[in-house]
Amino acid sequence: MPRLRADFWVSAHLRRLGVEGIPAVQRRRGSPEAGAIFVKVDRLDGTADLYGPAPQALIAADDGERRFSVMLTGADSPDVEARIAKEVRFDEDLWIIEIDDRDGRHGLELMA
Protein backbone atom coordinates (compact mmCIF):
# COMPACT_ATOMS: atom_id res chain seq x y z
CA MET A 1 0.00 0.00 0.00
CA PRO A 2 1.50 3.38 -0.92
CA ARG A 3 2.22 5.81 1.88
CA LEU A 4 0.21 9.02 2.17
CA ARG A 5 2.02 12.06 0.78
CA ALA A 6 3.91 14.07 3.39
CA ASP A 7 1.91 17.27 2.82
CA PHE A 8 -1.41 15.47 3.31
CA TRP A 9 -0.14 13.62 6.38
CA VAL A 10 1.14 16.81 8.03
CA SER A 11 -2.10 18.66 7.30
CA ALA A 12 -4.22 15.82 8.70
CA HIS A 13 -2.03 15.43 11.78
CA LEU A 14 -2.21 19.15 12.56
CA ARG A 15 -6.01 19.00 12.27
CA ARG A 16 -6.14 15.95 14.53
CA LEU A 17 -4.00 17.67 17.17
CA GLY A 18 -6.22 20.76 16.94
CA VAL A 19 -9.34 18.68 17.52
CA GLU A 20 -7.67 17.17 20.58
CA GLY A 21 -6.81 20.66 21.88
CA ILE A 22 -3.06 20.23 21.44
CA PRO A 23 -1.40 23.40 20.08
CA ALA A 24 0.78 22.61 17.05
CA VAL A 25 2.19 24.37 14.00
CA GLN A 26 3.95 23.43 10.82
CA ARG A 27 7.38 24.96 11.33
CA ARG A 28 9.04 23.83 8.12
CA ARG A 29 7.61 22.69 4.81
CA GLY A 30 9.50 19.93 3.06
CA SER A 31 9.00 17.89 -0.06
CA PRO A 32 5.24 17.48 -0.63
CA GLU A 33 5.48 13.93 -1.88
CA ALA A 34 7.98 12.16 0.31
CA GLY A 35 9.74 14.47 2.76
CA ALA A 36 10.76 13.01 6.10
CA ILE A 37 8.70 14.34 9.03
CA PHE A 38 10.14 15.34 12.40
CA VAL A 39 8.06 16.34 15.41
CA LYS A 40 9.35 18.51 18.25
CA VAL A 41 7.31 18.52 21.45
CA ASP A 42 8.12 21.56 23.59
CA ARG A 43 7.27 20.69 27.20
CA LEU A 44 7.13 24.42 28.07
CA ASP A 45 9.66 23.97 30.88
CA GLY A 46 12.89 24.34 28.90
CA THR A 47 12.91 20.72 27.76
CA ALA A 48 11.65 19.07 24.60
CA ASP A 49 11.28 15.73 22.87
CA LEU A 50 12.13 15.00 19.24
CA TYR A 51 10.60 12.27 17.11
CA GLY A 52 11.73 11.26 13.64
CA PRO A 53 10.93 8.61 11.06
CA ALA A 54 11.36 5.07 12.35
CA PRO A 55 14.11 3.18 10.53
CA GLN A 56 12.56 1.24 7.64
CA ALA A 57 14.43 -1.89 8.71
CA LEU A 58 12.32 -2.00 11.90
CA ILE A 59 9.01 -1.90 10.05
CA ALA A 60 7.89 -5.45 9.30
CA ALA A 61 5.31 -4.67 6.63
CA ASP A 62 4.78 -1.55 4.58
CA ASP A 63 1.13 -0.88 5.31
CA GLY A 64 1.37 2.76 4.26
CA GLU A 65 1.47 4.08 7.83
CA ARG A 66 4.14 6.51 8.97
CA ARG A 67 5.83 5.38 12.15
CA PHE A 68 8.13 7.37 14.38
CA SER A 69 10.88 6.70 16.86
CA VAL A 70 12.20 8.75 19.76
CA MET A 71 15.34 10.67 18.88
CA LEU A 72 15.61 12.81 22.04
CA THR A 73 13.47 12.89 25.14
CA GLY A 74 13.53 15.37 28.01
CA ALA A 75 16.45 17.17 26.36
CA ASP A 76 17.27 20.84 26.76
CA SER A 77 15.54 22.84 24.02
CA PRO A 78 18.86 24.14 22.55
CA ASP A 79 20.04 20.52 22.16
CA VAL A 80 16.85 19.62 20.32
CA GLU A 81 17.26 22.66 18.06
CA ALA A 82 20.87 21.65 17.32
CA ARG A 83 19.70 18.15 16.34
CA ILE A 84 16.99 19.62 14.09
CA ALA A 85 19.60 21.86 12.41
CA LYS A 86 21.78 18.80 11.82
CA GLU A 87 18.87 16.91 10.25
CA VAL A 88 18.05 19.89 7.99
CA ARG A 89 21.67 20.04 6.79
CA PHE A 90 21.43 16.33 5.96
CA ASP A 91 18.00 16.55 4.25
CA GLU A 92 16.66 19.93 3.14
CA ASP A 93 13.32 18.36 2.12
CA LEU A 94 12.20 17.45 5.64
CA TRP A 95 9.13 18.70 7.45
CA ILE A 96 9.00 19.93 11.05
CA ILE A 97 5.90 20.01 13.22
CA GLU A 98 6.20 21.75 16.58
CA ILE A 99 3.83 20.95 19.42
CA ASP A 100 3.52 22.85 22.72
CA ASP A 101 2.29 20.45 25.37
CA ARG A 102 3.37 20.12 29.01
CA ASP A 103 2.28 16.46 29.03
CA GLY A 104 4.25 15.57 25.90
CA ARG A 105 1.22 14.50 23.84
CA HIS A 106 2.02 14.08 20.14
CA GLY A 107 -0.47 11.63 18.59
CA LEU A 108 2.25 9.70 16.74
CA GLU A 109 2.44 5.98 16.11
CA LEU A 110 5.74 5.01 17.73
CA MET A 111 7.90 1.97 17.15
CA ALA A 112 8.55 0.02 20.34
Secondary structure, 3 states (H helix, E strand, C coil): CCCCCHHHHHHHHHHHHHHCCCCEEEEECCCCCCCCEEEEEECCCCEEEEEEECCHHHCCCCCCCCCEEEEEEEEEHHHHHHHHHHHHHHCCCCEEEEEECCCCCCCCCECC
